[in-house]
Amino acid sequence: MITLNNIFVLVLLCALFSLYHNMKTFLLALLKLEFLQLIIIIYSLLMFMTISTMSYTIILLTLSVCEAGVGLSILISYMSFHGNDYVKGVTKV
């Protein structure tokens, strides 16, 4: 019987495989990393349903939004400097 634990582990493994298999641009990689982070946050929220976990989850979501903003600003700076965001063209960062 498939449990909620198994479903989350399967989705997490599929997302990790997708990250390493189809990473062509930095924007796709950042989107996949955000998806992985969201899966982990939802999993931790569902597994540990307490009041302290709710506040922990809100803090973690806030930090992930800040991290996404910083990642996007670095990506925009990189794209304006190099002209594209292809992973294959990166030799020196």
N, C-alpha and C positions, 0 to 999 in steps of 0.2 A: 504494500500500500504506500502510495506517495504522500508524504507529509509536507507540511509547510517548510520545514527545514530543508528537505531534499529539493523542493522547488527553488528556494532561494540559492542554494548551492549550485544548482544546475544553471540558473540564470547568471549567477556570478561567473561561473566557468565559461559560459558562452560569451559573455561580455569580454572576459580576459582573452579568450581565443580570437574574438573579433578585433580587439585592440592590436594584438601582435600580428595578425594575419593580413589585415587590410589597411595598414597605416600608410596612407599616401600623402596626406597633408596634415599640417599641425592642427588645423581647425577641427578636422575629424578626430584626431587623437584627443584634443581637449574635450570635445563633446562626449567621447567614449569614457574618458576619465570621470567626467561629471556624472555620467550614468552609473558608473561603478560606485562612486561615492554615494549617490542617492540610494542605490540598492543596499549598501552597507548601513546607511542611516535608517532606512525603513526596517531592515532586518533587526537591528539593535533595538529599535522602538517596539517592534512586535514581540521580541523575546523577553524584554525586561520592562513590562508595563507597570511603572511606578511613577509617583509624582516627581522624584528626583531625576528619573530618566527623561521625563518630558522637558524639564528645563535644560538638561544636558543636550537633548536633541535640538532644541531651539538654538542653543549656543553653537552647536556643531553646524547647523544649517546656516547660521549667520557667518561663521568662519568660511564655509564653503562658498558662499556668495562673494565674500571678499577675495578669496583665492581665485575664483573665476574671473573677477574683474581685473586682478593683477595679471593673470594669464592672458586675458584678451588684450590688455594694453601692451604687454610684451610682444604678443603676436602681431599687433598692428605696427609697432615699432620695427619689428623684424621685416614685415612685408614692405614697409615704406623704404627700408634700407636695401633689401635684396630684390624686391619686385614680385616675389611669389612666396608661397608657403609650402612648397614641395619638400618632403623629407629627403628625397634622393639628392637634391642639390646642396645639402648642408655638408660643408667640409670643415668650416671653422665657425664657431658661434661666439 
